[in-house]
């Protein structure tokens, strides 16, 4: 017979003689539909009277539709996805002067002539990337690097198509000289924020100023708690070796925070993501992933470009490197269904000097391109 679930008392199906197909055999029964009010299964009735079948079919069709809808909803509840994105948005500044930071470059009368029109375009372009990366629906979590302040995020979530997605945000307030910060966008229907804080990094060079780490935790639809750390490690501007110590300091802070979470979480679901300004083989990344305690290790989802579909997330002097990464706890890595560098054609343009493609940036040097970012976003999807 055909098993149908969640069907209760339907007395209008019980009025006439029927043949019942059960376990492959046909047998005649007295009229009965569902014999017990609490029954959850029944066999498909075949009406012996065609007129009766025509009379009852509309009702039966409605019942079958309701049951199939309920079954689909049940399957959807059993299988839940969590899509997570990390994106360095390249200098998402507003046009107002902050007297406490060095943001003069991004003012209407500054070196880059950062006008309200250019600012609005950058907001729209950023929203376009986030929605496109999500494909069927906007990502549940979006870690952002190089965001100036609350005003920028308010404009991003209220003045672009993202206003329909129900996002809320949290943002650090670090002591970076230029005033750029890390932020997390979260969809309230997919991630219930329980708390967050901005974590200041203790650098060996005591006068060093940089972005704070953003640490947030919340509950997803499955009931599990997910811990998220959004990072933007110090740059390589002074040279890779000269600046390595600062990134090692940042990695040590992340490692310490992850060890603390492993000790207090029974089933840890950790996500560490952002722009690390180091590649998967560099010391700072290995410090975070290769913990002394085996069960405290993190899995780098973007360590192998052959699995992520693209050569890297950042392009510099004709070479792609994977500076943007996502490291997760082993329990979460087991739930991974996909990890990719999001690199559609509209995010790329030709690099004429090197006969290759590069990100379509907001600025290429000091030349305004009106593009998206000097980084490509990364996206991972997990399934429960």
C-alpha positions in Angstrom: 0.0 0.0 0.0 0.9 3.7 0.0 1.9 5.0 3.4 0.8 8.5 4.2 1.8 10.2 7.4 0.2 12.6 9.8 -3.4 11.7 8.8 -6.0 11.7 11.5 -9.7 11.2 11.7 -11.4 11.7 8.2 -14.9 10.1 8.7 -16.1 11.2 5.2 -13.8 8.5 3.7 -15.5 5.7 5.6 -19.0 5.7 4.2 -18.9 3.2 1.3 -17.7 -0.3 0.4 -14.1 -0.3 -0.7 -11.4 -2.7 -1.7 -8.2 -2.2 0.2 -4.7 -2.9 -1.3 -2.6 -4.0 1.6 0.9 -5.7 1.4 0.4 -6.4 -2.3 -2.9 -8.4 -1.7 -6.5 -7.3 -2.4 -9.1 -8.1 0.2 -12.6 -7.0 0.8 -13.5 -5.1 3.9 -16.4 -3.4 5.5 -16.3 0.3 5.2 -13.5 1.8 7.2 -11.2 4.7 6.7 -8.9 5.2 9.6 -9.8 2.9 12.4 -8.1 4.9 15.2 -8.0 8.6 15.7 -4.3 8.4 16.5 -3.3 6.4 13.5 -0.4 7.7 11.5 -0.5 5.3 8.6 -3.1 3.9 6.3 -3.4 2.1 3.0 -4.6 3.7 -0.2 -8.3 3.0 -0.9 -9.5 1.8 -4.3 -13.1 2.6 -4.7 -15.2 -0.1 -6.3 -17.9 2.4 -7.3 -16.5 4.8 -10.0 -19.1 7.4 -9.3 -18.2 7.3 -5.6 -14.5 7.7 -6.6 -15.4 10.8 -8.6 -17.4 12.2 -5.8 -14.7 11.6 -3.2 -11.6 12.3 -5.3 -11.5 16.1 -4.7 -11.5 15.6 -1.0 -8.9 12.8 -1.3 -6.7 15.0 -3.5 -6.8 17.8 -0.9 -5.8 15.3 1.8 -2.9 13.9 -0.3 -1.7 17.5 -1.0 -1.7 18.4 2.6 0.2 15.2 3.5 2.8 15.6 0.8 3.4 19.3 1.9 3.8 18.1 5.5 6.2 15.4 4.5 8.3 17.9 2.5 8.3 20.3 5.4 9.4 17.5 7.7 12.3 16.6 5.3 13.3 20.3 5.1 13.4 20.4 8.9 15.6 17.3 9.0 18.0 18.7 6.4 19.1 22.3 7.1 21.9 24.2 5.5 24.1 27.0 6.8 25.8 29.2 4.1 28.7 31.3 5.3 30.6 34.0 3.4 33.7 36.0 4.0 34.5 39.1 1.9 37.1 41.9 2.1 35.0 44.7 0.5 38.0 47.1 -0.2 37.7 50.3 1.7 34.0 50.7 2.4 34.1 54.2 3.7 31.4 56.8 4.0 32.1 60.4 2.8 32.2 62.0 6.2 35.4 62.9 8.0 36.2 61.1 11.2 38.5 63.3 13.2 39.8 60.3 15.2 41.1 58.3 12.1 43.1 58.9 9.0 40.3 58.7 6.5 41.1 61.8 4.6 41.9 59.8 1.4 38.2 58.8 1.2 36.6 62.2 1.3 35.0 64.2 -1.6 38.0 66.5 -1.6 40.5 63.7 -0.8 43.1 62.1 -3.0 40.6 59.6 -4.3 37.7 62.0 -4.7 35.4 59.8 -2.8 32.0 61.3 -3.7 28.5 60.4 -2.5 27.8 58.8 -5.9 30.9 56.6 -5.7 30.0 55.6 -2.2 26.4 54.7 -3.2 27.8 52.6 -6.1 30.1 50.7 -3.7 27.1 49.9 -1.5 25.1 48.6 -4.4 28.0 46.6 -5.8 28.7 45.0 -2.4 25.0 44.0 -2.0 25.0 42.5 -5.5 28.0 40.3 -4.6 26.5 39.0 -1.4 23.2 38.1 -3.1 24.9 36.5 -6.0 27.1 34.4 -3.8 24.1 33.0 -2.0 22.6 31.7 -5.2 19.2 30.5 -4.0 19.1 32.7 -0.9 21.2 35.2 0.9 24.0 33.7 3.0 23.1 33.2 6.7 26.4 34.7 7.9 28.6 37.2 6.1 32.0 38.3 7.5 33.1 41.6 6.2 36.6 43.2 6.3 37.5 46.9 5.6 34.2 48.5 6.8 34.4 51.9 8.3 31.6 52.2 10.8 27.9 51.6 11.8 26.6 54.2 9.3 28.1 52.3 6.4 26.4 49.0 7.5 23.1 50.8 8.1 23.2 52.2 4.6 24.2 48.8 3.2 21.3 47.0 4.8 18.7 49.7 4.3 19.5 51.3 1.0 20.3 48.3 -1.2 18.4 45.1 -2.0 19.8 43.6 1.2 17.0 45.4 3.0 14.7 42.5 2.1 16.9 39.8 3.7 16.4 40.6 7.3 20.1 41.1 8.1 21.4 42.6 11.3 25.0 43.3 12.1 27.7 43.7 14.7 31.0 45.6 14.1 34.2 46.1 15.9 35.6 49.4 17.0 39.4 48.8 16.8 42.3 51.2 16.7 43.3 50.8 13.1 44.9 54.1 12.0 42.6 54.4 9.0 39.5 53.4 10.9 38.6 50.2 9.1 36.9 47.4 11.0 35.5 43.9 10.9 31.8 43.2 10.8 29.4 40.3 10.8 26.0 40.3 9.0 23.6 37.7 10.2 20.1 36.7 9.1 17.9 36.6 12.1 15.8 33.7 10.7 18.9 31.5 10.4 21.2 32.7 13.2 19.9 33.9 16.6 22.7 36.1 18.0 23.4 35.3 21.7 26.3 37.6 22.1 29.4 39.2 20.6 32.5 41.2 21.6 35.4 43.0 20.0 38.8 41.4 20.9 41.9 43.6 21.0 45.1 41.9 19.9 48.1 42.2 22.2 51.0 42.8 19.8 54.7 42.2 20.6 55.3 45.7 19.2 53.3 47.6 21.8 52.7 50.6 19.6 51.1 48.5 16.8 47.6 49.4 15.9 45.3 47.2 13.9 41.8 45.8 13.5 40.2 44.0 16.4 38.9 40.4 16.1 35.1 40.1 16.0 33.9 37.2 18.1 30.1 36.3 18.0 28.1 33.3 19.0 24.5 32.3 18.2 22.1 29.5 17.8 21.0 28.1 14.4 17.8 26.2 13.5 19.1 22.8 14.5 19.6 24.1 18.1 23.4 24.0 17.8 25.6 26.9 19.0 27.9 28.3 16.3 30.9 30.4 17.3 32.3 32.9 14.7 35.5 34.8 14.6 36.0 37.4 11.9 39.6 38.4 11.3 41.6 40.9 9.3 45.3 40.3 10.1 47.9 43.0 9.7 49.0 43.6 6.1 52.3 42.8 4.4 52.8 46.5 3.4 56.2 46.6 5.1 57.2 43.3 3.6 56.2 39.7 4.4 59.0 38.9 6.8 59.1 42.3 8.5 55.4 42.1 9.2 55.1 38.4 10.0 55.5 38.9 13.8 52.3 40.9 13.9 50.3 38.2 12.1 51.7 35.6 14.4 50.5 37.7 17.4 47.0 37.8 15.8 47.1 34.1 15.1 48.1 33.3 18.7 45.1 35.3 20.0 42.8 33.4 17.8 44.3 30.1 18.8 43.9 31.0 22.5 40.3 31.9 22.0 39.6 28.7 20.1 41.2 26.6 22.8 38.9 28.3 25.4 35.9 27.5 23.3 36.9 23.9 22.8 37.0 23.5 26.6 33.6 24.9 27.3 31.6 23.6 24.2 30.5 20.0 24.3 30.0 20.0 20.5 32.0 22.9 19.2 31.0 24.4 15.8 33.8 27.0 15.3 34.3 29.2 12.2 37.4 31.4 11.9 37.2 33.5 8.7 38.5 36.6 7.1 41.5 38.2 5.3 44.6 36.8 7.0 47.2 38.4 4.7 48.9 35.0 4.7 48.6 31.9 2.6 47.6 28.5 3.9 51.2 27.4 4.1 52.4 30.3 6.2 53.3 30.1 9.8 50.3 32.1 11.2 47.8 29.9 9.5 49.5 26.7 10.6 49.6 28.0 14.2 45.8 28.3 14.2 45.1 24.9 12.5 47.8 22.7 14.0 46.9 22.8 17.7 49.0 20.8 20.2 45.8 19.0 21.3 44.6 17.0 18.3 40.9 17.5 19.0 41.4 21.3 19.2 42.7 21.6 15.6 41.0 23.6 12.9 40.4 22.4 9.3 41.3 25.0 6.6 38.6 24.7 3.9 40.7 26.8 1.5 44.1 25.1 1.8 43.8 23.4 -1.6 42.8 25.5 -4.7 42.0 22.3 -6.6 39.0 21.8 -4.3 37.8 25.5 -4.2 37.5 26.0 -7.9 39.9 29.0 -8.4 43.6 29.9 -8.1 43.1 32.3 -5.2 41.1 35.2 -3.7 43.6 38.0 -4.1 45.6 39.1 -7.2 48.9 41.0 -6.9 51.6 41.5 -9.5 50.1 38.9 -11.8 49.9 36.2 -9.1 46.8 34.8 -7.4 47.1 33.9 -3.7 44.6 32.6 -1.1 44.7 35.3 1.5 41.0 34.9 2.4 40.3 31.6 4.2 37.9 29.8 6.5 39.0 27.5 9.2 36.4 25.4 11.0 36.3 22.8 13.8 36.4 19.1 12.7 32.8 18.6 13.7 31.7 21.4 11.4 34.1 20.2 8.6 32.2 16.9 8.6 29.1 18.8 7.7 30.7 20.6 4.7 28.9 20.3 1.4 30.8 22.9 -0.6 33.6 25.5 -0.3 34.5 27.8 -3.1 36.1 31.0 -4.2 33.2 32.9 -5.7 34.6 34.1 -9.0 31.9 34.8 -11.6 32.8 36.7 -14.7 31.2 40.0 -13.5 33.8 40.2 -10.7 36.7 39.9 -13.0 38.3 42.0 -15.7 41.3 41.6 -18.1 44.8 42.5 -16.9 46.1 43.7 -20.2 49.7 43.9 -19.1 49.9 40.2 -18.1 47.3 38.6 -20.3 45.4 37.3 -17.4 42.2 38.2 -15.4 42.1 40.1 -12.1 39.4 41.3 -9.8 37.4 44.3 -11.0 38.3 46.7 -8.2 36.9 49.9 -6.8 40.2 51.6 -7.4 43.1 50.3 -9.5 45.9 52.3 -7.9 44.3 55.8 -7.8 42.2 55.2 -11.0 38.6 54.7 -10.2 37.1 51.6 -11.8 33.8 51.5 -10.1 34.0 47.7 -9.5 33.7 45.6 -6.5 36.8 44.8 -4.5 40.5 43.8 -4.8 39.5 40.5 -3.2 37.1 37.7 -4.3 34.7 36.4 -1.7 34.8 32.9 -0.3 31.7 30.8 0.5 31.1 27.6 2.4 27.9 25.6 2.9 27.2 23.2 5.8 24.4 20.7 6.2 22.7 19.2 9.2 
